[in-house]
Amino acid sequence: MGKLRSGAAEWLVPGHTGRPRLFQNLLLLLWTLFSCSLGGSAQGPGEWTPWGSWSRCSSSCGRGVSVRSRRCIRFPEEDPCWGDSHEYRLCQLPECPLGAVPFRDIQCALYNGRPVLGTQKTYQWVPFHGAPNQCELNCLAEGHTFYHSFGRVLDGTPCTPGAQGLCVAGRCLSAGCDGVLGSGALEDRCGRCGGANDSCLFVQRVFRDAGAYAGYWNVTLIPEGARHIHVAQRSRNHLALVTGDGRYVLNGNWAASPPGTYEAAGTHVVYIRAPGPEETLHAAGPTSQDLLLQVLLQEPNPGVQFEFWLPRERYGPFQARAQTLGWALRQPQPREVEPRPPDPPPAARAAVPTRAPTLVPDPCPPCPDTRGRAHRLLHYCGSDFVFQARVLSRHHQAQETQYEVRILLIYKNRSPLRTREYVWAPGYCPCPPLAPHREYLLAVRRLVSPDGTQDRLLLPHAGYARPWSPAEDSRARLASRRCPL
């Protein structure tokens, strides 16, 4: 599901300069004359005008939508502009007063007392939410067992009561973290919208110290600003959490707290105690103050696992305080969390200097060279799909790698594609590798299992996957003309 598109365009005819862009128009004229002298014609896409200003919110209270638009300026020989002519964003106004009539109810009520269905009979209408298209104005005739669709609801109408999605031009769209409806933008682990997990560090360790006596033992300091906190242990011991002023959030004073959600340091801490000897803590963060994680020992400690993400600028002070308290910490891991081997034995850890971390060699061998026009033509012409896509996530499953992608532009497809698809690559170390949050031009094949239970998009080993750029786009369009019919 993507942002809405509209075919609005303007033709640029000789003698019409539009906005005063003399230098750009002069370059365009020179390029046109050069192309004509070679016997060619103007090719490529047109040019967008700057975005207009955002419109007023569609609602007077609560949630609604604003829209802005732009126009495509192009010669008759040029392709339409790439991208969207309209963009919609969420606007949040003060909550509607108690007793306010919902927006959909108002739209249905507009047809009260008006003849419909080709007769002079009138009805009183209320919203009906059981119809297939939730962005149609489906209204139920009060006192009767039928409903009628009056077309699309107005932009900004909630798709269903209490849902986050809003209807825009007949489609139910959700806002990304950038507030744009249908953008699909997500926050990374650092809390940055559309980020790549590069502004924070991943801290992970197993606390294995075994106390000589029962009681509370310090595990780690969870600093202010920590996100995506996860703690787990499997024993009859209990996890305890202490605020900066010494107040226990849970499992304090030798008393077990019930499982549930607790508020601490500006975030919600979910405490789960399974029927067996398993205990976990989860918190989304960010924390507004330091927290101290402890374990109440009642038996030998098998290990307390903890992890969280921390802004880079806070890692140095955190490490200094942790070392002062006698907690040796592993070097932080940037970006994405990959499966990690088990910790080395204590003797091996002691042999490695703490201030000179060794570089871990890349376990994946280098990929074969796949550059060149012949390779591009081979994969472009032999593929079922060629498209520009943004990689949203990457997961390793058994001997395969799964990429979730959002398709931005389709060059070639032999069957319909959805806005979001999964692309599979063979092996734990696929070639070429795709990095999350980057855009690529991909040539993939459709692979259907003999029994018909699996229908996949496959990126072959040493296949065609290039970082998207205008130059790569031009090469792909040229390759499409060289494929045999």
C-alpha positions as a printed Julia matrix, in Angstrom:
485×3 Matrix{Float64}:
   0.0     0.0     0.0
   1.67    3.18   -1.09
   1.02    6.87   -1.36
  -1.65    7.99   -3.78
  -0.81    8.91   -7.34
  -2.47   11.33   -9.68
  -1.8    11.96  -13.31
  -1.71   15.76  -13.11
   0.71   17.13  -15.7
   1.37   20.27  -17.71
   2.78   20.51  -21.22
   5.73   22.83  -21.77
   5.38   24.37  -25.22
   7.95   26.52  -27.03
   7.85   30.11  -25.92
   6.4    29.31  -22.46
   9.05   29.73  -19.78
   6.86   29.09  -16.72
   8.82   30.24  -13.71
  11.92   32.42  -14.22
  14.46   29.65  -14.48
  16.47   31.08  -17.35
  19.6    29.02  -16.83
  17.75   25.68  -16.56
  15.63   26.47  -19.61
  18.74   27.39  -21.61
  20.37   24.05  -20.74
  17.17   22.25  -21.68
  17.07   24.03  -25.05
  20.71   23.16  -25.78
  20.09   19.5   -24.89
  17.01   19.42  -27.15
  18.95   20.89  -30.09
  21.77   18.41  -29.51
  19.32   15.48  -29.44
  17.61   16.66  -32.63
  20.96   17.02  -34.4
  21.6    13.34  -33.64
  18.24   12.34  -35.07
  16.82   11.53  -31.65
  14.12   13.06  -29.52
  13.73   14.27  -25.95
  13.67   11.28  -23.64
  13.37   10.65  -19.97
  10.89   11.91  -17.44
   9.51   15.4   -17.02
  10.28   17.69  -14.12
   8.18   18.32  -11.02
   7.36   21.78   -9.8
   8.09   22.44   -6.12
   5.54   21.14   -3.63
   2.72   23.52   -2.8
   1.74   24.4     0.75
  -0.24   22.02    2.95
  -4.0    22.48    2.95
  -6.09   23.0     6.06
  -6.91   19.93    8.12
  -9.95   18.0     6.88
 -11.35   17.85   10.43
 -12.14   20.55   12.98
 -11.13   18.32   15.92
  -9.32   15.05   16.48
  -7.43   13.43   13.6
  -7.65   14.46    9.95
  -5.58   14.84    6.79
  -3.83   17.68    4.96
  -2.82   17.5     1.3
  -0.23   19.2    -0.85
   0.36   18.8    -4.58
   2.81   19.49   -7.4
   2.62   19.5   -11.19
   4.59   17.66  -13.84
   6.21   19.85  -16.51
   7.25   17.88  -19.59
   7.61   17.93  -23.33
   5.12   15.82  -25.33
   7.92   13.35  -26.16
   8.95   12.89  -22.53
   7.73   10.26  -20.11
   5.54   11.31  -17.18
   7.31   12.37  -14.02
   8.24    9.63  -11.58
   6.66    9.86   -8.17
   3.46   11.2    -6.66
   1.63   14.37   -7.57
  -0.24   14.46   -4.25
   0.98   13.77   -0.73
  -1.17   13.39    2.38
  -0.13   13.8     5.98
  -1.81   13.3     9.32
  -2.94   16.39   11.21
  -3.75   16.15   14.91
  -6.09   18.7    16.47
  -7.45   18.86   20.05
  -9.7    15.94   20.91
 -13.35   16.27   19.98
 -15.66   17.07   22.93
 -17.6    14.29   24.59
 -20.82   13.53   22.76
 -19.54   14.81   19.4
 -21.09   12.98   16.43
 -18.5    10.83   14.6
 -17.51   11.98   11.1
 -18.95    8.91    9.34
 -22.25    9.29   11.19
 -22.53   12.87    9.93
 -21.99   11.74    6.33
 -24.68    9.04    6.56
 -27.1    11.48    8.2
 -26.84   13.78    5.16
 -29.05   11.3     3.29
 -31.77   11.16    5.96
 -35.18   11.95    4.48
 -33.87   11.93    0.92
 -35.29    9.47   -1.63
 -32.79    6.83   -2.74
 -32.83    3.48   -4.57
 -35.0     4.88   -7.37
 -38.11    5.29   -5.23
 -39.67    8.11   -3.26
 -39.33    6.19   -0.02
 -36.96    7.74    2.53
 -34.94    6.25    5.36
 -32.83    7.2     8.35
 -29.24    6.08    7.85
 -26.52    5.0    10.3
 -22.99    3.71    9.5
 -22.59    0.05    8.58
 -19.1    -1.4     9.23
 -19.59   -4.93    7.89
 -19.15   -4.09    4.18
 -15.99   -5.21    2.3
 -14.67   -1.72    1.45
 -14.27    0.2     4.66
 -13.61    3.47    2.79
 -17.01    3.43    1.1
 -19.85    5.32    2.78
 -21.88    2.22    3.67
 -25.0     3.17    5.59
 -27.65    0.92    7.16
 -31.31    1.84    6.93
 -32.6     2.02   10.5
 -35.3    -0.56   11.18
 -34.37   -2.54    8.04
 -31.93   -5.3     7.15
 -30.17   -3.7     4.17
 -27.44   -1.11    3.68
 -26.56    1.16    0.78
 -23.22    2.51   -0.45
 -23.2     6.22   -1.24
 -19.7     6.23   -2.73
 -16.45    7.16   -1.04
 -16.27    8.66    2.4
 -14.69   12.09    2.74
 -10.92   12.23    3.15
  -9.87   11.94    6.78
 -12.66    9.57    7.8
 -11.37    6.78   10.12
 -11.36    3.43    8.32
 -13.04    1.74   11.29
 -13.95    3.02   14.77
 -10.86    3.29   16.93
  -8.47    2.38   14.1
  -5.36    4.4    13.26
  -5.89    4.28    9.49
  -7.66    7.1     7.65
  -9.47    6.97    4.32
  -7.96    9.03    1.5
  -9.43    8.89   -2.01
 -11.14    5.62   -1.18
  -8.1     3.87    0.31
  -7.28    3.13    3.94
  -3.81    4.49    4.73
  -1.77    4.64    7.92
   0.72    7.36    8.7
   4.42    6.6     8.89
   6.6     8.07   11.6
   7.04   11.11    9.31
   3.3    11.78    9.49
   2.83   11.12    5.75
  -0.01    8.71    5.02
   1.16    5.62    3.17
   4.86    6.46    3.37
   5.7     3.33    5.37
   8.44    5.26    7.22
   9.44    3.55   10.48
  11.5     4.54   13.47
  14.81    2.75   13.81
  16.11    1.37   17.11
  17.52    4.79   17.95
  14.11    6.47   17.67
  14.97    8.28   14.41
  12.33    8.27   11.7
  13.7     6.46    8.65
  17.09    6.04   10.34
  19.57    3.19    9.89
  20.41    2.4    13.55
  23.65    4.37   13.2
  23.05    7.04   15.85
  22.98    4.58   18.76
  24.84    1.49   19.97
  23.61   -1.93   20.96
  24.67   -3.11   24.44
  24.3    -6.82   25.23
  25.79   -9.02   27.95
  25.14  -11.99   30.2
  25.71  -11.35   33.91
  27.08  -14.64   35.3
  28.58  -13.59   38.6
  27.5   -16.02   41.33
  27.06  -14.47   44.74
  28.32  -16.19   47.86
  25.17  -15.32   49.76
  21.49  -14.73   49.12
  20.4   -11.15   48.56
  20.33   -8.34   46.02
  23.2    -8.17   43.53
  23.79   -5.38   41.0
  23.53   -6.54   37.39
  23.84   -3.38   35.3
  23.01    0.27   35.08
  20.33    1.08   32.46
  21.17    4.69   31.59
  18.87    7.54   30.73
  17.9     7.43   27.05
  17.98    3.62   26.75
  15.52    2.06   24.28
  14.23   -1.43   23.52
  15.29   -2.87   26.87
  15.07   -6.63   27.28
  16.13   -8.67   30.34
  15.66  -12.41   30.88
  16.75  -15.09   33.36
  15.77  -18.72   34.07
  15.94  -19.65   37.75
  14.15  -19.25   41.09
  15.89  -15.92   41.46
  14.01  -12.66   40.84
  14.82   -9.6    38.76
  14.56   -6.28   40.58
  14.46   -2.74   39.25
  15.49    0.36   41.23
  14.96    4.03   40.3
  17.59    6.72   40.7
  16.19    7.76   44.11
  16.51    4.2    45.49
  12.84    3.23   45.14
  12.14   -0.35   44.03
   9.82   -0.63   41.03
   9.33   -4.37   41.45
  10.52   -7.28   43.6
  11.9    -5.04   46.32
  12.18   -5.61   50.08
  12.35   -9.4    49.65
   8.75   -9.45   48.34
   7.75  -10.88   44.94
   5.76   -8.53   42.72
   2.94   -9.84   40.51
   3.44   -9.93   36.72
   2.11   -6.87   34.96
   3.0    -3.44   33.59
   4.85   -0.95   35.78
   5.71    2.7    35.14
   9.34    3.65   35.65
  11.64    6.34   34.26
   9.03    7.61   31.82
   8.35    4.27   30.16
   6.2     1.18   30.69
   8.03   -1.9    31.99
   6.31   -5.21   31.21
   7.21   -7.84   33.81
   6.46  -11.46   32.9
   6.9   -14.38   35.26
   6.17  -17.68   33.52
   4.84  -20.71   35.41
   8.28  -22.27   35.03
  11.56  -20.75   36.17
  11.57  -17.98   33.55
  11.36  -14.23   34.04
  11.55  -11.32   31.56
  11.43   -7.52   31.52
  10.58   -5.45   28.44
  10.48   -1.67   28.01
  10.29    0.37   24.82
  11.87    3.5    26.32
  13.43    5.93   26.06
  14.1     6.09   29.78
  13.97    9.56   31.35
  16.43    8.67   34.17
  18.9     5.97   35.18
  17.59    2.61   36.36
  19.53   -0.01   38.31
  18.89   -3.65   37.41
  19.44   -6.14   40.23
  18.88   -9.84   40.81
  17.61  -11.24   44.1
  19.66  -14.42   44.51
  18.01  -17.43   46.15
  20.05  -20.06   44.3
  23.22  -20.06   42.13
  22.95  -17.6    39.27
  22.71  -19.35   35.85
  22.96  -16.0    34.04
  20.96  -12.82   33.55
  20.78  -11.7    29.92
  20.22   -8.0    29.25
  20.31   -5.77   26.19
  19.33   -2.25   25.2
  20.1     0.47   22.64
  21.86    3.61   23.8
  22.62    6.96   22.04
  26.26    7.13   21.06
  26.94   10.22   23.14
  25.7     8.46   26.28
  27.79    5.32   25.89
  31.07    6.78   27.2
  29.65    8.02   30.54
  27.7     4.78   30.9
  30.8     2.64   30.37
  32.81    4.72   32.85
  30.15    4.39   35.55
  29.69    0.68   34.89
  33.42    0.0    35.16
  33.56    2.03   38.38
  30.95   -0.32   39.79
  32.99   -3.32   38.66
  30.84   -4.39   35.72
  32.97   -5.36   32.73
  31.09   -4.6    29.51
  31.48   -5.87   26.02
  32.12   -3.43   23.16
  28.83   -2.07   21.74
  27.45   -3.44   18.49
  26.25   -0.8    16.0
  23.35   -1.1    13.6
  21.4    -4.31   13.29
  21.35   -7.16   15.75
  22.6   -10.35   14.15
  22.74  -13.81   15.79
  25.75  -13.96   18.07
  27.84  -16.95   19.14
  27.88  -17.82   22.86
  30.19  -15.84   25.13
  33.74  -17.18   25.48
  34.77  -18.68   28.82
  35.99  -16.26   31.51
  39.63  -17.24   30.97
  39.4   -16.34   27.28
  37.73  -13.02   28.06
  40.44  -12.13   30.58
  43.15  -12.73   27.98
  41.76  -10.02   25.68
  42.67   -6.4    26.61
  39.51   -4.44   27.39
  40.76   -1.26   25.72
  41.89   -2.84   22.45
  38.97   -4.76   20.97
  39.94   -7.1    18.18
  38.24   -6.91   14.82
  36.04   -9.87   14.02
  36.63  -11.08   10.45
  33.64  -11.06    8.11
  32.32  -14.66    8.01
  30.95  -14.12    4.49
  33.33  -14.61    1.54
  33.53  -11.9    -1.13
  30.89  -12.0    -3.86
  31.82  -12.58   -7.51
  32.09   -9.57   -9.79
  28.72   -9.01  -11.49
  29.41   -5.76  -13.3
  29.06   -5.22  -17.02
  26.4    -4.79  -19.7
  26.29   -8.49  -20.58
  25.41   -9.43  -16.99
  22.74   -6.73  -16.86
  21.12   -7.86  -20.13
  21.23  -11.53  -19.11
  19.37  -10.98  -15.86
  17.06   -8.23  -17.08
  15.83  -10.23  -20.07
  15.68  -13.54  -18.19
  13.86  -12.23  -15.13
  10.15  -12.1   -14.4
  10.27   -8.82  -12.49
  12.5    -5.75  -12.53
  11.73   -2.99  -10.05
  13.16   -0.29   -7.81
  12.63   -1.16   -4.14
  13.59    0.01   -0.67
  14.72   -2.75    1.7
  12.71   -2.53    4.92
  14.16   -5.48    6.84
  16.38   -8.55    6.52
  15.97  -11.91    8.27
  17.93  -15.14    8.09
  15.83  -18.31    8.02
  17.62  -21.65    7.88
  19.73  -21.52    4.7
  17.92  -18.57    3.17
  17.75  -14.8     3.59
  14.42  -13.01    3.47
  14.13   -9.34    2.54
  10.97   -7.34    3.04
  10.89   -4.61    0.39
   8.64   -1.71   -0.56
   8.34   -1.44   -4.35
   8.75    2.12   -5.61
   8.89    1.77   -9.41
   8.19   -1.23  -11.69
  10.11   -1.66  -14.94
   8.98   -5.18  -15.84
   6.43   -7.58  -14.35
   4.77  -10.71  -15.7
   2.17  -10.84  -12.93
   0.79   -8.29  -10.45
   2.99   -7.03   -7.62
   1.94   -5.64   -4.27
   3.42   -2.52   -2.74
   5.2    -4.68   -0.13
   6.74   -7.99   -1.14
   9.2   -10.53    0.22
  12.31  -11.29   -1.85
  14.23  -14.47   -1.0
  17.94  -15.09   -1.6
  19.76  -18.43   -1.17
  22.24  -18.83    1.65
  23.12  -17.07    4.89
  25.58  -14.91    2.94
  23.63  -13.96   -0.21
  25.36  -12.43   -3.2
  24.88   -9.63   -3.76
  23.93   -8.6    -0.19
  21.19   -6.0     0.33
  21.4    -3.51    3.19
  18.25   -2.44    5.05
  16.99    1.12    4.5
  18.65    1.4     1.08
  17.13    1.44   -2.41
  18.08   -1.01   -5.15
  17.19   -1.89   -8.7
  16.43   -5.64   -8.61
  15.83   -8.29  -11.25
  14.1   -11.3    -9.67
  12.38  -14.48  -10.77
   9.12  -16.05   -9.73
   9.55  -19.47   -8.14
   6.47  -21.66   -7.58
   6.88  -25.0    -5.78
   5.66  -28.15   -7.61
   2.76  -28.6    -5.17
   1.76  -24.94   -5.48
   2.13  -24.22   -1.78
   4.91  -21.64   -2.21
   4.99  -18.68   -4.59
   8.16  -16.64   -4.1
  10.21  -13.85   -5.59
  13.78  -15.15   -5.85
  16.96  -13.11   -6.21
  19.42  -15.62   -7.76
  22.97  -16.02   -6.52
  25.21  -13.46   -8.24
  22.06  -11.91   -9.67
  21.24   -8.36  -10.63
  20.94   -6.03   -7.62
  22.43   -2.56   -7.94
  22.04    0.48   -5.67
  19.47    2.64   -7.38
  20.67    5.82   -9.04
  19.53    7.86  -12.05
  22.39    6.38  -14.07
  21.37    2.82  -13.14
  17.79    3.68  -14.04
  18.89    4.79  -17.52
  20.87    1.58  -18.02
  17.85   -0.52  -17.05
  15.58    1.32  -19.47
  18.14    0.83  -22.23
  18.4    -2.9   -21.4
  14.64   -3.3   -21.79
  14.92   -2.3   -25.45
  17.6    -4.92  -26.14
  15.64   -7.92  -24.87
  14.33  -10.23  -27.64
  10.58  -10.29  -28.08
